[in-house]
Structures are given as C-alpha cells and as structure tokens.
Amino acid sequence: MSSKLHENNNKNIVLVGMMGAGKTYIGGKLSKLLSHFSYADIDAEIEKEAGLSISEIFEKYSEAYFRELEEKAIKKFASNKNQIISTGGGAFENSRNQYLLKANGLVFYLKATPKELFNRIKNENHPNRPMLGEDFSDKTIQTLLKKREKNYLKAHFTIDTNQKQAYTILDEILKECDKYAK
C-alpha cells in the first residue's frame, strides 16, 4: 500500500464523520504510511490547549465555547501543508470549518451506519463524547447522523467504512489521493 503523494504535495488529508467512524484510528495509520505528513487530531489538540477534556469544556463552559476552540484549532492546522487532520464529529457542521478544510485539503467523509457506529463505541467509556448524552443508543446516533450527514456529504470523497478492515479503508483513501495527485 503506497501513495504517489510526495513531499511537495500542498494538500492536507482531512477526515470527517461521526464519532466511531474511525477518524482518529485511520488518521494515525495514515500518518505512519505517509511519513512526510504530520498528524493532528483536532479534539486532542483542543484538550491539550485547554487542559480539559472535551466533556469538561462542555460542562464548565458550553458547547458554543468548545466550537469556538474547535474553529480556532482548525484554522491553525488547516493552513499547514502535508497534514492528516482528524476532526471531531461536529466540526464539519460549521461552514467556515468546511471552507478552511476544503481549501487546503482533500476531505474524506468516513461513513458508517448508526448500528455500526453504535457497535464500535458502545463499550467505551464516553467522557469525550458529550453529544451522546445520558440515553446513549443507536437511535441517539441515528438522530445525530441525520442532522449532520448533509454537511458530511459536502466532503470531496465518501468512504464507506461499514464492516471494513483498516487496510481496506486506507487503500481507498490512498487511491483517491493518487487520482488527485495525477
């Protein structure tokens, strides 16, 4: 599995989608395959900068405050080159974030069904998933996905991740990147 993306590529690779879609996992794997790319997980960057977990930011300040921090982090990282950027599930709801990420990046929507997403995250401790709320279920995910998907579909590419191994998803992303690089 290799890619024709080379060191003077000017585009970032951006991963968007719901929680549990695999953005962080796939982003980390991509950064190992593409050694000339650096990796930024926007949620992790926000937590590091704020010194608080995402749930603590939501609880102590508000979702609106978190979204301000998110936009600031995206603005910072989207302007760089040769980055793999994993966003939080709600980041692509913001039209400014969409513009920033698409202007200097190839944006991939990692798509999965609500049932698949639920199965991937149901056994996790959910301190960093405040949007799930107390009544976490596949219905909660379905409602959130229905609200967000119109924006996810504005990505350059959609990669179906349902019941796929990571190497298959990585291969699909790299193939799309190679088509772009030609």
C-alpha positions in Angstrom: 0.0 0.0 0.0 1.7 3.1 -1.2 0.8 6.5 -2.5 2.1 8.9 -5.1 1.6 11.8 -2.8 5.0 13.3 -2.4 6.7 15.9 -0.2 5.8 18.9 -2.3 2.1 18.0 -2.2 0.2 21.0 -0.9 -2.9 19.3 0.2 -3.9 18.0 3.6 -5.9 14.8 4.1 -8.9 15.6 6.3 -11.1 13.0 7.9 -14.7 13.9 8.9 -17.6 11.9 10.1 -19.5 10.7 13.1 -17.9 9.5 16.4 -16.9 5.9 15.9 -16.3 6.3 12.2 -12.6 5.7 12.7 -11.2 9.2 12.1 -8.6 9.0 14.8 -7.6 5.4 14.2 -7.4 5.8 10.4 -5.6 9.2 10.8 -3.0 7.6 12.9 -2.5 4.7 10.5 -2.3 7.1 7.5 0.4 9.2 9.3 2.5 6.0 9.6 2.1 5.2 5.9 2.8 8.8 4.8 5.9 9.7 6.7 6.2 13.1 5.2 2.7 14.0 6.6 2.2 15.1 10.2 -0.9 14.2 12.1 -3.3 16.4 14.0 -6.3 15.2 15.9 -8.4 18.4 16.5 -10.1 17.1 19.6 -6.8 16.1 21.2 -5.3 19.4 20.3 -8.2 21.3 21.9 -7.9 19.2 25.1 -4.1 19.8 25.2 -4.5 23.5 24.7 -7.4 23.9 27.2 -6.0 21.4 29.8 -9.5 19.9 30.0 -11.3 17.0 28.4 -14.0 17.8 25.8 -16.7 16.8 28.3 -15.2 19.2 30.9 -15.2 22.0 28.4 -18.8 21.4 27.5 -19.7 21.1 31.2 -17.7 24.1 32.5 -18.2 26.5 29.6 -20.6 25.3 26.9 -20.8 23.6 23.5 -20.6 27.1 21.9 -17.3 27.8 23.6 -16.0 24.4 22.5 -17.0 25.1 18.9 -15.0 28.4 19.1 -11.9 26.5 20.3 -12.6 23.9 17.5 -12.7 26.6 14.8 -9.5 28.2 16.1 -7.7 24.8 16.1 -9.0 24.0 12.6 -7.9 27.4 11.3 -4.4 26.8 12.7 -4.0 23.3 11.3 -5.8 23.6 8.0 -3.4 26.3 6.9 -0.5 23.9 7.1 0.7 21.6 4.4 1.1 17.8 4.4 -1.1 17.2 7.4 -3.5 14.5 8.2 -6.3 16.1 10.2 -9.0 14.2 12.1 -11.9 16.4 13.1 -14.5 16.0 15.8 -17.9 14.7 14.8 -19.5 18.1 14.8 -16.6 20.2 13.2 -17.9 19.9 9.7 -21.3 21.5 10.7 -19.6 24.9 10.7 -19.4 26.4 7.2 -16.2 28.2 8.0 -14.6 25.0 9.0 -15.8 23.4 5.8 -14.2 26.2 3.8 -10.9 26.1 5.7 -10.6 22.3 5.5 -11.6 22.0 1.8 -9.5 25.0 0.7 -6.2 23.3 1.5 -7.2 19.6 1.9 -8.8 16.6 0.4 -11.8 15.9 2.7 -12.9 12.3 3.3 -16.2 11.5 4.9 -15.8 8.2 6.7 -19.3 6.9 6.6 -20.9 4.1 8.7 -24.4 3.2 9.6 -25.8 4.2 13.0 -25.8 0.5 14.1 -22.1 0.1 13.1 -21.2 3.3 14.9 -23.1 2.2 18.0 -21.4 -1.2 18.0 -17.9 0.4 17.6 -18.3 2.7 20.6 -20.9 1.0 22.9 -18.2 -0.5 25.2 -16.2 2.7 25.5 -16.2 5.0 28.5 -17.8 8.1 27.0 -16.2 11.1 28.8 -15.1 12.7 25.5 -18.4 12.1 23.7 -20.7 14.7 25.3 -23.1 14.7 22.3 -24.2 11.2 23.2 -26.0 12.3 26.3 -27.4 10.1 29.0 -29.6 7.9 26.8 -26.9 6.6 24.5 -28.3 4.3 21.9 -28.2 3.6 18.2 -31.3 5.8 17.9 -29.3 8.7 19.5 -26.6 8.2 16.9 -29.2 7.9 14.1 -30.7 11.3 15.1 -27.3 13.0 15.2 -26.2 11.4 11.9 -29.4 12.5 10.2 -28.7 16.1 11.3 -25.1 16.1 10.3 -24.9 14.0 7.2 -26.0 16.8 4.8 -22.7 18.5 5.8 -20.6 15.4 5.7 -21.7 14.8 2.1 -20.0 18.1 1.2 -16.7 16.3 1.6 -14.7 15.7 -1.6 -14.9 11.9 -1.1 -17.1 9.4 0.8 -15.6 6.2 2.1 -18.0 3.6 3.4 -16.3 2.1 6.4 -19.0 -0.5 7.3 -17.5 -3.8 8.3 -14.2 -3.0 6.6 -10.7 -3.6 7.8 -8.5 -0.6 8.3 -6.2 -1.6 5.5 -9.1 -1.5 3.0 -10.2 1.9 4.2 -6.6 3.2 4.0 -6.2 1.8 0.5 -9.4 3.5 -0.7 -8.2 6.8 0.7 -4.8 6.5 -0.8 -6.3 5.6 -4.2 -8.4 8.7 -4.2 -5.4 10.8 -3.2 -3.4 9.2 -6.0 -6.1 10.2 -8.5 -5.9 13.7 -7.3 -2.0 13.7 -7.5 -2.0 12.7 -11.2 
